[in-house]
């Protein structure tokens, strides 16, 4: 079972939230990380911030 690096997850989310843009690749990467049972609860909360922003229309999806 692969364990995601907390800093990797945090840096991806910080970049997405700071630019207010998410690429399809970023989206797939986060979905993959989130589907793994090896994420810590804090990583899951961090990733969930992106999905909350998406559902609120605060992020722009780019290709």
C-alpha positions as CSV (number, residue, x, y, z in Angstrom):
1,X,0.0,0.0,0.0
2,X,1.5,3.3,-1.1
3,X,1.5,6.1,1.5
4,X,1.1,9.6,0.1
5,X,3.6,12.2,1.2
6,X,1.7,14.8,3.4
7,X,3.8,17.6,1.9
8,X,3.0,16.5,-1.6
9,X,-0.7,16.5,-1.0
10,X,-0.5,19.9,0.8
11,X,1.6,21.5,-1.9
12,X,-0.7,20.3,-4.6
13,X,-3.8,21.7,-2.8
14,X,-2.0,25.0,-1.9
15,X,-1.1,25.5,-5.5
16,X,-4.7,24.8,-6.7
17,X,-6.2,27.1,-4.1
18,X,-3.8,29.9,-4.6
19,X,-4.2,29.9,-8.4
20,X,-8.0,29.1,-8.1
21,X,-7.5,26.7,-11.0
22,X,-7.4,22.9,-11.2
23,X,-6.2,20.9,-14.1
24,X,-7.7,17.6,-15.1
25,X,-4.4,16.0,-14.2
26,X,-4.5,17.6,-10.7
27,X,-8.1,16.4,-10.3
28,X,-7.1,12.8,-11.3
29,X,-4.1,12.9,-8.9
30,X,-6.2,14.0,-6.0
31,X,-9.0,11.5,-6.8
32,X,-6.3,8.8,-6.8
33,X,-4.8,9.9,-3.5
34,X,-8.2,10.3,-1.9
35,X,-9.2,6.7,-3.0
36,X,-6.3,5.3,-1.2
37,X,-6.9,4.1,2.4
38,X,-3.4,5.1,3.3
39,X,-4.1,8.9,3.6
40,X,-4.1,10.5,7.0
41,X,-7.3,12.2,8.2
42,X,-5.5,15.6,7.8
43,X,-4.7,14.8,4.2
44,X,-8.3,13.9,3.5
45,X,-9.4,17.2,5.0
46,X,-6.8,19.0,2.9
47,X,-8.1,17.3,-0.3
48,X,-11.7,17.9,0.7
49,X,-11.0,21.7,0.7
50,X,-10.5,21.5,-3.1
51,X,-13.7,19.6,-3.6
52,X,-15.6,22.1,-1.5
53,X,-14.1,25.0,-3.5
54,X,-15.1,23.2,-6.7
55,X,-18.7,22.7,-5.6
56,X,-18.9,26.4,-4.6
57,X,-17.6,27.5,-8.0
58,X,-14.5,29.0,-6.5
59,X,-12.1,27.0,-8.8
60,X,-11.8,27.0,-12.5
61,X,-11.2,23.7,-14.2
62,X,-8.6,23.9,-17.0
63,X,-7.3,21.3,-19.4
